[in-house]
Amino acid sequence: MTENTTDNLNIILPHQIRITEIQTHDIRFPTSLEDLGTDAVHIDCDYSATYVKIFTDHPKLVGVGLTFTIGKGNDLCAACIDFFKPFILNKTIADLENKMHSIWRQCTNHSQLRWMGPEKGVVHLAVAALFNGIWDLISKYHNKPLWKYIIELNTNDLLDKLSFTYLDDAISRSEAFVILENKKRDVAFSKKNIIKNGFPCYTTAAGWLGYSDEKMTKLIKNALANGWTHFKMKVGQDINRDIKRLELVRKLIGPNNILMIDANQVWSVHESIEYINKLKKFDLYFVEEPTNPDDVLGFRKIKDAVPEVNLATGEMCQNRIMFKQFLENGSLDFCQIDSCRMASLNEIIPIMLLASKLNIPLIPHAGGVGLCEYVQHLNIINDLIITSNDIRLSEYAESCAEHIENPAIISNGHYVTPLKAGYSAIIKQKSLEDYNFPSGKYWKSVL
Amino acid sequence: MTENTTDNLNIILPHQIRITEIQTHDIRFPTSLEDLGTDAVHIDCDYSATYVKIFTDHPKLVGVGLTFTIGKGNDLCAACIDFFKPFILNKTIADLENKMHSIWRQCTNHSQLRWMGPEKGVVHLAVAALFNGIWDLISKYHNKPLWKYIIELNTNDLLDKLSFTYLDDAISRSEAFVILENKKRDVAFSKKNIIKNGFPCYTTAAGWLGYSDEKMTKLIKNALANGWTHFKMKVGQDINRDIKRLELVRKLIGPNNILMIDANQVWSVHESIEYINKLKKFDLYFVEEPTNPDDVLGFRKIKDAVPEVNLATGEMCQNRIMFKQFLENGSLDFCQIDSCRMASLNEIIPIMLLASKLNIPLIPHAGGVGLCEYVQHLNIINDLIITSNDIRLSEYAESCAEHIENPAIISNGHYVTPLKAGYSAIIKQKSLEDYNFPSGKYWKSVL
């Protein structure tokens, strides 16, 4: 696999390697057949990826990036990437590294496509896939896992790549500089620890709403046996069923393990207050997405009404401007950055920096396709050079790992730190071929 | 034109007419050639429409709907509508009238497509086009202009069609009922007046950034001669040029005519405060979109810093949840509803009702393709059965009127009330054929 082999590449200078081709693929896995990913509003998820391959004139250097979707619309996202190709093709690795922010703004602020957003929905997901691929490419060129490439960048070189557009009322570049420089002082020590111990995570894999009580019980018992201590359950289809399930879960995991719930936006603000009051007796670490993900002020109303319960949101938080408001307004207690909805590290890192400034913990969203692989890097970057908050936690949901070349490895409830070059989310060639939509072998056989 | 002929249709019962086919068209007009629509961030707009035709088994009854875009991405929006067809095909007119809200939720809350939003960007624009077409179809069946169909609906029948999902913390259905019932008491008198006098509007047509001072001067002089009294200018590319242009405009229109400016999101919050302080001496009626359209709290920061200047926003406000926050938070002074970005009247009317509750005036966004035709109806509906606010104003920018069958007519700075059946935005058949992208005659000749 060329996508995974990058040793000794940087004996060639970065301005000598040029982007020659960008391929997009609409990849869909039929996960709806097994109720994977089912929650109060997503009842038939086919975990999917808009997948991008960025080829260079060096046969060994290929960047891959993806954004996660749940089926229909993945084709629109793939088609959208075509509009951005002219900004990337023929650029050198040096161009991508040195002019990254202006190229990113060409895409996110495209003079015609911005009408379809701006910076949200299909067009923003497309930018996410493309820039995830660009970061993968650059770090492979340097033969480093992405987290290592980032933490070893000179602070100004890193800041040059990021977007603080529309953020300056909340965090300035110079404040960001200070946060990074202060935190970097003990990076050597932390790095040793993180490579040794990994990064703690919680599991969502037992909690899908489509699962029967029997299946859920079996999965939780397995998880306990494998060392898991943090569990997230889906709620929101029926409050009485939610109460019964949470009674069962709390009994299974005992009083000391951590329990959180996720309503996936199904309640109004008033319903959120009513139902959270009914469910809080289960000692909830947080309630995720009680209501609409756009509702900065609605989340705050819920928090004001039930101040003893923490709220989490972010997997559908569309961009840095929305996160800025959620963070500044105290509308969330846990910031659940999504590696594929935000337009890659270019706006994720600025939001991590703002969360650090406000001392709000980060617990990235994961699961789906490739998200676990991506968040490993985000967690380490945040932990080593950004946050000073003590809470260290990340989501994990084993899904579609069989299609990933080197999937995230979990040991005793911890992500094992990835050491291979790149950004880790590479789909196996055979899976790309079989699950290409609609022409791959699998889809041909069922459509 | 079948799309325009509906007399005597309702001798056939509404459950006897069925939707048989839905066609989508990607229509683009090369307006970038004349700098039409140019502002601080949209430098090369090709005014476009994702255009939907809804055919029935009655040859004389065809609904048409559109959403406005500015070029690239119009194809994605057209493709997205295909996913919603199964929810509409084979439905009767009676189904559409009686189950409209549940059909609308099937589309806006589609279990897979909602991941691409939810309720924003490409997928939401697609719902807008489709439901603009459905409202057009229903009102044509009743042989009434849409505004008349709406104001004559029984209040509960109207409310049944609308979405208050995620709004109940700001406005309840029963509050909405009271607003409508109270206002309807004097509808007969107001209706007579609005048919006689039309609805006041302001013009944007002279203010595009790409226009030279000479062209702008000529257009303003023409507009003054034609009775215009309200003028909007684009700003934001260069503060010194803005000052010079506004000096010229103020001199041309004199101290008594109304002047407003539109920065099209180009400033950060800090820059907004700085530049608005520099420009406020020109006696501005409002400043539109100083910063990012998602930034509810940022707008409020600007208002708090320069309380003497009114702010307006809305053409990029993605859905009712965002408008709820802008309105409740006092982040805007004028609510610029967009008929094609919001998912049609189903969520526009609830926002009008909330604005009415909070006594915030509505000044809908228009221009582009079909927007002026649509907002005529929204203004009248708001004026006759919703708002109690005294300010009556709407945008007008003559653009692409030559492609519309019965374009909005302006007389002495007022929209002349449309009296034909339907929702008014019908593109001429020849324009549909010539400007179909990329296969129409015009695009074939230039691509």
Interface residues (C-beta under 8 A of the other chain):
Chain A: V41 H42 I43 D44 C45 D46 T69 I70 G71 K72 G73 D75 L76 C77 A79 C80 F83 N109 H110 S111 Q112 L113 R114 W115 M116 G117 P118 E119 K120 G121 V122 V123 H124 L125 T165 Y166 L167 D168 D169 Q265 S268 V269 H270 T291 N292 P293 D294 D295 V296 L297 G298 K301 M316 Q318 N319 I321 M322 K324 Q325 E328 N329
Chain B: V41 H42 I43 D44 C45 D46 T69 I70 G71 K72 G73 D75 L76 C77 A79 C80 F83 N109 H110 S111 Q112 L113 R114 W115 M116 G117 P118 E119 K120 G121 V122 V123 H124 L125 T165 Y166 L167 D168 D169 Q265 S268 V269 H270 T291 N292 P293 D294 D295 V296 L297 G298 K301 M316 Q318 N319 I321 M322 K324 Q325 E328 N329
